[in-house]
């Protein structure tokens, strides 16, 4: 066939497209996909310099997109081939840049939606650039924006970034609204809403609801054109198969299995593409194994056979890591049920290959595959190997924390971290590998705070890593930009631009930090679970790491502990005077519950630690212990543990608490900031009725300012109730001070005010209650503290003292330790004093004055100053220090300062 015949056929095809159906997603091109493929082949076969080659390609792209709009979905896969044939465009065709941008965007969207080999991060960057260039061309901007949303959604799904997926769905709504009367817009909007509900159900652990919603989604997608269905339903078939396989299978019963088997047979009979047939077998595997919980060997064997078949179907590799991991899950389950190790070698081979394909902890199945390898090594008796793979699994949780800017969402994303870390630590202890047990426990602690620390001053880190392009985007778009945070974290990890981004510190690093902090040991307190006893896992400053079995360190079922925790939940400083206690259901006061707890704390942990392990501390030295209590143990006042003779632990040792070894090391490495006479002192601000006045708090604050910080600014109310001329003590004033980098701002903040801890609509909030401004409430919460300090990494604050209620209470679970106190530490503050409960007003005032006295007059470090103040409270012959104002003496007189509630609520953190 000659060139003229080829040209005639190509011109006829262009004419049919130009005179074909309506454009848009729902339109038709006038030709089928096969005929358009032939057109591309014909043009490609023409000589490269033939003038009609480029002209016909340009004309076809113009016709398919109707001048830059949406091309019919069934031809989107040919647009890039056509663009590749264009080497000359007539100068008179001024709209070509717009048409090309539209066609290129749709080509990228098609490649992403169909799992074609494409760099999704590069595709997103290109679409952002196209969107910026086409900002003033509404029709093209609509196309580019829609393509970007789809690419972001698919990229987020591949790495398990559920929040980015959710934001991409949210962003689709206005885009769909601008599509006008396109009949598919409503269906696609419904698809996005249903998919978000399915993801929310999955995160909440409601798998039956997630599966039901997936069914709704598939039914809705069936009404879309095939290519549009591929964009949406294809992405959520992945969710269907992979999430079900990973987090639990379909409900019991024959329905899901029978449906999945029919789908497999139908696709096989049709000779469907390999990708679809593999996906169908993954769904069948999930139904047969019920997420790895099936006990019927016949069903498990069937699942193994189906996934082995999937491996042999053909060259498609887009889902290979999921098939390999699923096959290993089934083989491991069969080994468990049969009580043998048969098949474990094969399972291990599949998992090693799967991990290689995943590329790192950013993959959504990294934790599953690595954790399963750890279990296999353990079953085969290789406890050291089990620990290695277990630590690899935990990196996935650190990655998720780094990806998620919303702490509440991050808490959901990493909810399994504590369970897996605890199991891994116990495995390491059984192997007598204490150093690895310490690192294992640290992998689940304070991950959200860790993310805040690591993501400070990101632009400088990116520039140092050779990624000035990302640094510029971070500044322009912000840390919450869709997909950008994921790309930034990946770049920092690849470049090694931040220390130990995904791994906790090793024993040598912890020892250096202990030496810098003049502490003797960092001690993890791990509660028992009713079957396995509790333990103390100890990283000493010198000598070998150690652990102690603590059989009484169990929270659940211990009446004294449960009574205390219940009473703590009700404790309030707010009403009926400043010493109000609310009795728990079982009767008795909060003080009684704390007293009983003190006896338990000695018996469960502090007694064995102080009398056995720390008994070898050098003569004349009081042991200094940095505690990392796990779970509910973080709410126990360990310094108040009481020996049978009435001696408290604080009289035998000095105690600090840390969120994790990782954050302890980070804090210890910061240059110390010496206290000076300047700073900010806040005394009982007027909360406009939100809380009762605190008479002793204002006397305390004023006395501390007058005695120790004469150059500091005093805001709030003065002892006589009048407002300070320097300020009312508003949230804005405190924020401004935190962000003030001028030397005269000072380095010490003392807050004598109310603190709140509230739960509403499933969300918990901790805040300092300050004076309201005209246009905002007087609250300063944990997230805002982090945001303010994050914006000024050069700010140097040495000490924050929060003489306020609940400032040490975590808002995201106690292993996250995300509190007002730790928010300051994460923001770079060197030392923080915070509280575990609602503290009594008068006794707190005495304790705080003594703390600052020992700090400023005696020159003690903060941890030692707090211990000395608490020892003074316990001394029956206590004498107020010289210079203590008479008014403060009178306010604090006639109170039982030695009662444990009066002094044990304060906790030291940091330097």
Secondary structure, DSSP 8 states (H G I E B T S, - for coil): --HHHHHHHHHHHHHHHHTSS--STT---SS-HHHHHHHHHHHHHS-TT-HHHHHHHHHHHHHHHTTTS---GGGGGGHHHHHHT-----TT-TTHHHHHHHHHHHHHHHHHHTT-S--HHHHHHHHHHHHHHTTT-HHHHHHHHHHHHHHHHHHHHHHT-HHHHHHHHHHHHHHHHTTTT-THHHHHHHHHHHHHHHHHHHHTT-HHHHHHHHHHHHHHHTTS-HHHHHHHHHHHHHIIIIIHHHH----SSHHHHHHHHHHHHHHHHHT--HHHHHHHHHHHHHHHHTTTT---HHHHHHHHHHHHHHHTS-S--TTHHHHHHHHHHHHHHHHHHHTS-TTHHHHHHHHHHHHHHH-STTSTTHHHHHHHHHHHHHHTT-HHHHHHHHHHHHHHHHHHHHH---HHHHHHHTTTHHHHHHHHHHHHHHTT-HHHHHHHHHTTSSHHHHHHHHTTTHHHHHHHTT-HHHHHHHHHH-TTSTTHHHHHHHHHHHHT-STTSSS---HHHHHHHHHHHT-SEEEEEE-B-SSS-EEEEEEESSS--EEEEETT-B-TT-HHHHHHHHHHHH--SSSSSTT-----TT-S-HHHHHHHHHHHHIIIIIHHIIIIIGGGS-TT--EEEEEEE-GGGGGS-GGG-B-TTS-BGGGTEEEEE-S-HHHHHHHHTS------S-EEEEE----TTSS---HHHHHHHHHHHHHH-TTSEEEEB-TTS-B-TT---BHHHHHHHHH--SGGG-SEEEEESEEEEEEETTEEEEEEE-B-BTTB-SEEEHHHHHHHHHT-TT----EEEEESTTTT--SS-TTTT-SHHHHHHHTT-SEEEEESS---HHHHHHHHHHHHHHHHTS---HHHHHHHHHHHHH-TT----TT--HHHHHHHTTS-TTSHHHHTTEEEEE-
